[in-house]
């Protein structure tokens, strides 16, 4: 039997994931650029990200032709918990971004998969072998290298704690989504999260906001649009390729952030940041590779089919 492949298969999913990573880089760089030009609170970043990203999500939902059925939920209280975690996490991430360089903030953000592994041990009772423990240790070594405690020129501790807190909560969201995804559609999860961010960011901005020039407003709008597009590209990529194939491509965000930081803000990363980023990326990539190997050992090869 001749194997027939879909015109939009794994390669298409990988392409979507690449553009998703670059869009996330643009979103983060835009928010940092705006904050460097004028005072922009974390709440404003959350609000503008949602304000300009939500229309993209709504257009995506409308294109599916399923109407309001796409955002219906069977577990509203779990959505509330997921949104509470997600909103808290993104506030911390943006607060860290305000105090750190773009390269440091992005690098620390990629400790989320490390925290997710630790949380999966506690809450999902997953077994972790010595290979993944080694990857976790390597990742935390990368964090120490980025932090360079006690050395001159070290990033501000407050900013690092905000970024680490955001990464930890992002990992908690990942564990929650594994449970929520069993009964809820991706569309409803994405939609309600954007709505929650818009509400929370809007309320926060009532008490801590600033007037902005047209230039900064345009940069914030660009960041919001990029965030909405990135979310949809990332979500759609999962429909065409397995997570184990796509996850390593997320590390392109680091490269994208380094380039955009240099182009937009003349922000040149330190040698310590580059070394720490390499260690954290190596930790994540090794974990992803190890999971693929284990999945091949456990799961028998699928028979050739026309699907």
C-alpha positions as CSV (number, residue, x, y, z in Angstrom):
1,X,0.0,0.0,0.0
2,X,1.3,3.4,-0.9
3,X,1.3,5.8,2.0
4,X,-0.6,9.0,1.3
5,X,0.2,12.1,3.4
6,X,-2.0,15.1,4.1
7,X,-0.9,18.2,2.2
8,X,-0.9,20.0,5.6
9,X,0.9,17.6,7.8
10,X,3.8,17.6,10.2
11,X,5.9,20.0,8.1
12,X,3.0,22.5,8.0
13,X,2.6,22.2,11.8
14,X,6.3,22.9,12.2
15,X,6.1,25.9,9.9
16,X,3.2,27.3,12.0
17,X,5.2,26.8,15.2
18,X,8.2,28.6,13.8
19,X,6.0,31.6,13.0
20,X,4.3,31.3,16.4
21,X,7.7,31.5,18.1
22,X,8.8,34.5,16.1
23,X,5.4,36.2,16.8
24,X,5.8,35.7,20.5
25,X,9.3,37.2,20.3
26,X,7.8,40.2,18.5
27,X,5.1,40.6,21.2
28,X,7.6,40.5,24.1
29,X,10.1,42.8,22.3
30,X,7.3,45.3,21.5
31,X,6.2,45.4,25.2
32,X,9.7,45.9,26.4
33,X,10.4,48.5,23.7
34,X,7.3,50.5,24.8
35,X,8.3,50.3,28.4
36,X,11.8,51.5,27.6
37,X,10.4,54.6,25.8
38,X,7.7,55.6,28.3
39,X,6.5,54.3,31.7
40,X,4.2,51.3,31.0
41,X,2.8,49.2,33.9
42,X,2.5,45.5,33.7
43,X,-1.3,45.9,33.9
44,X,-1.2,48.0,30.8
45,X,0.9,45.4,29.0
46,X,-1.7,42.8,29.9
47,X,-4.6,45.0,28.9
48,X,-3.2,46.0,25.5
49,X,-2.0,42.5,24.7
50,X,-5.6,41.3,25.2
51,X,-7.3,44.4,23.7
52,X,-5.6,44.0,20.3
53,X,-5.2,40.2,20.5
54,X,-8.8,39.4,21.3
55,X,-10.2,40.6,17.9
56,X,-7.8,38.2,16.2
57,X,-9.1,35.4,18.3
58,X,-12.7,36.3,17.6
59,X,-12.1,36.4,13.9
60,X,-10.5,33.0,14.1
61,X,-13.5,31.7,16.0
62,X,-15.9,33.2,13.4
63,X,-14.0,31.6,10.6
64,X,-14.8,28.2,12.0
65,X,-18.5,28.7,11.5
66,X,-19.5,27.1,14.9
67,X,-20.8,30.3,16.5
68,X,-21.1,30.4,20.3
69,X,-20.8,26.7,20.6
70,X,-17.1,27.0,20.2
71,X,-16.7,28.9,23.5
72,X,-19.2,26.9,25.6
73,X,-17.7,25.2,28.6
74,X,-18.6,22.2,30.7
75,X,-16.3,23.1,33.6
76,X,-16.6,26.9,34.2
77,X,-15.0,26.8,37.6
78,X,-11.9,25.1,36.2
79,X,-11.7,27.8,33.6
80,X,-11.9,30.4,36.4
81,X,-8.9,28.7,38.1
82,X,-7.0,28.4,34.8
83,X,-7.6,32.1,34.1
84,X,-6.7,33.2,37.6
85,X,-3.4,31.3,37.3
86,X,-2.7,32.5,33.7
87,X,-3.5,36.2,34.5
88,X,-1.3,36.1,37.6
89,X,1.5,34.5,35.6
90,X,1.4,37.0,32.7
91,X,1.4,39.9,35.2
92,X,4.6,38.5,36.8
93,X,6.2,37.9,33.4
94,X,5.5,41.5,32.2
95,X,6.6,42.9,35.6
96,X,9.9,41.0,35.2
97,X,10.2,42.3,31.6
98,X,10.0,45.9,32.9
99,X,13.1,45.3,35.2
100,X,15.2,42.9,33.1
101,X,16.8,43.1,29.7
102,X,14.8,41.4,27.0
103,X,17.3,38.6,26.7
104,X,17.4,37.9,30.4
105,X,13.6,37.9,30.7
106,X,13.1,35.5,27.8
107,X,15.8,33.2,29.0
108,X,14.3,33.0,32.5
109,X,10.9,32.4,31.0
110,X,12.1,29.2,29.5
111,X,12.5,27.6,32.9
112,X,8.7,26.9,32.7
113,X,9.2,23.4,31.2
114,X,11.6,22.6,34.1
115,X,9.0,23.6,36.7
116,X,6.3,21.8,34.7
117,X,8.3,18.5,35.0
118,X,8.6,19.0,38.8
119,X,4.9,19.8,39.2
120,X,3.9,16.8,37.1
121,X,5.8,14.6,39.6
122,X,3.8,16.1,42.5
123,X,0.3,16.5,41.0
124,X,0.2,14.0,38.1
125,X,2.3,11.3,39.8
126,X,4.5,11.0,36.7
127,X,7.7,9.0,37.0
128,X,10.9,10.9,36.2
129,X,14.1,9.0,35.4
130,X,17.6,10.0,35.9
131,X,17.8,11.5,32.4
132,X,15.1,14.0,33.1
133,X,16.5,14.8,36.6
134,X,19.9,15.5,34.9
135,X,18.0,17.9,32.4
136,X,16.4,19.6,35.4
137,X,19.7,20.1,37.1
138,X,21.2,21.5,33.9
139,X,18.3,23.9,33.5
140,X,18.7,25.3,37.0
141,X,22.4,25.6,36.5
142,X,21.6,27.8,33.5
143,X,19.4,30.0,35.8
144,X,22.3,30.4,38.2
145,X,24.6,31.4,35.3
146,X,22.1,34.1,34.2
147,X,21.6,35.4,37.8
148,X,25.4,35.4,38.4
149,X,24.8,36.1,42.2
150,X,27.3,38.3,43.9
151,X,29.0,39.4,40.6
152,X,29.1,42.9,39.3
153,X,26.5,43.6,36.6
154,X,24.1,40.9,37.8
155,X,20.4,41.4,36.8
156,X,18.2,43.0,39.5
157,X,17.0,40.3,42.0
158,X,13.5,41.7,42.0
159,X,13.2,41.3,38.2
160,X,14.6,37.8,38.3
161,X,12.1,36.8,41.1
162,X,9.2,38.2,39.1
163,X,10.3,36.3,36.0
164,X,10.9,33.1,37.9
165,X,7.5,33.4,39.5
166,X,5.9,33.9,36.1
167,X,7.6,30.9,34.8
168,X,6.5,28.8,37.7
169,X,2.9,29.8,37.3
170,X,3.1,29.2,33.5
171,X,4.2,25.7,34.4
172,X,1.2,25.3,36.8
173,X,-1.0,26.4,33.9
174,X,0.5,23.7,31.7
175,X,-0.4,21.0,34.3
176,X,-3.9,22.5,34.6
177,X,-4.4,22.5,30.9
178,X,-3.6,18.8,30.7
179,X,-6.7,18.2,32.8
180,X,-8.9,20.9,31.3
181,X,-8.1,19.8,27.7
182,X,-9.9,16.4,28.4
183,X,-13.3,18.1,28.3
184,X,-12.8,21.6,26.9
185,X,-12.0,22.8,23.3
186,X,-8.9,24.7,22.6
187,X,-11.0,27.5,21.3
188,X,-12.9,28.0,24.5
189,X,-9.6,27.9,26.6
190,X,-8.0,30.5,24.4
191,X,-11.0,32.8,24.2
192,X,-11.8,32.9,27.9
193,X,-8.2,33.5,28.8
194,X,-8.0,36.5,26.6
195,X,-11.3,37.8,28.1
196,X,-9.9,37.3,31.6
197,X,-6.7,39.1,30.7
198,X,-8.6,42.0,29.2
199,X,-10.8,42.4,32.3
200,X,-7.9,42.1,34.8
201,X,-5.6,44.3,32.8
202,X,-8.4,46.9,32.3
203,X,-9.2,47.0,36.0
204,X,-5.5,47.3,37.0
205,X,-5.0,50.1,34.5
206,X,-7.7,52.1,36.2
207,X,-5.3,52.5,39.1
208,X,-1.9,52.4,37.4
209,X,-1.9,53.8,33.9
210,X,-0.1,56.5,31.9
211,X,-0.8,58.6,28.9
212,X,1.2,57.5,25.9
213,X,2.4,59.1,22.7
214,X,1.0,57.7,19.4
215,X,4.3,56.0,18.8
216,X,4.2,54.0,22.0
217,X,0.5,53.3,21.6
218,X,1.3,51.9,18.1
219,X,4.1,49.7,19.6
220,X,1.7,48.3,22.2
221,X,-0.9,47.6,19.6
222,X,1.7,45.8,17.5
223,X,2.6,43.7,20.5
224,X,-1.0,42.8,21.2
225,X,-1.7,41.8,17.6
226,X,1.5,39.7,17.5
227,X,0.4,38.0,20.8
228,X,-3.0,37.2,19.3
229,X,-1.5,35.8,16.1
230,X,1.1,33.9,18.0
231,X,-1.5,32.2,20.2
232,X,-3.5,31.1,17.2
233,X,-0.5,29.8,15.3
234,X,0.7,27.9,18.3
235,X,-2.8,26.4,18.8
236,X,-3.3,25.5,15.2
237,X,0.2,23.9,14.9
238,X,-1.0,21.3,17.5
239,X,-3.6,20.1,15.0
240,X,-0.9,19.1,12.5
241,X,2.0,17.8,14.5
242,X,2.7,16.2,17.9
243,X,3.9,18.3,20.8
244,X,7.2,16.3,21.0
245,X,8.0,17.6,17.5
246,X,6.9,21.1,18.0
247,X,8.2,21.9,21.5
248,X,11.9,22.3,20.5
249,X,10.9,25.0,17.9
250,X,9.6,27.2,20.8
251,X,13.3,27.9,21.6
252,X,13.4,30.0,18.5
253,X,11.8,32.7,20.7
254,X,15.2,33.1,22.4
255,X,16.9,33.8,19.1
256,X,14.1,36.0,17.9
257,X,14.3,38.0,21.1
258,X,18.0,38.4,20.9
259,X,17.8,39.8,17.4
260,X,14.8,42.1,18.1
261,X,16.4,43.3,21.3
262,X,19.5,44.3,19.3
263,X,17.6,45.9,16.4
264,X,14.9,47.7,18.4
265,X,16.8,48.7,21.6
266,X,20.5,48.1,20.9
267,X,20.3,45.6,23.7
268,X,23.4,43.3,23.4
269,X,23.1,40.2,25.7
270,X,26.0,39.5,28.1
271,X,28.2,36.4,27.8
272,X,26.6,35.0,31.0
273,X,23.1,35.4,29.5
274,X,24.1,33.6,26.4
275,X,25.7,30.7,28.3
276,X,22.7,30.5,30.7
277,X,20.3,30.5,27.7
278,X,22.3,27.7,26.1
279,X,22.1,25.6,29.2
280,X,18.4,26.1,29.7
281,X,17.7,25.4,26.0
282,X,19.9,22.3,26.2
283,X,17.8,21.1,29.2
284,X,14.5,21.6,27.4
285,X,15.7,20.1,24.1
286,X,17.1,17.0,25.8
287,X,13.9,16.5,27.8
288,X,11.8,16.8,24.6
289,X,14.2,14.3,22.8
290,X,14.1,11.9,25.7
291,X,10.3,12.0,25.8
292,X,10.2,11.1,22.1
293,X,12.5,8.2,22.6
294,X,10.4,6.8,25.5
295,X,7.2,7.2,23.5
296,X,8.7,5.2,20.6
297,X,9.8,2.5,23.1
298,X,6.3,2.3,24.7
299,X,4.1,2.8,21.7
300,X,4.2,0.3,18.8
301,X,4.7,1.7,15.3
302,X,1.4,2.6,13.7
303,X,0.5,0.6,10.6
304,X,0.7,2.3,7.2
305,X,-2.6,4.0,6.3
306,X,-4.1,6.5,4.0
307,X,-4.9,8.9,6.8
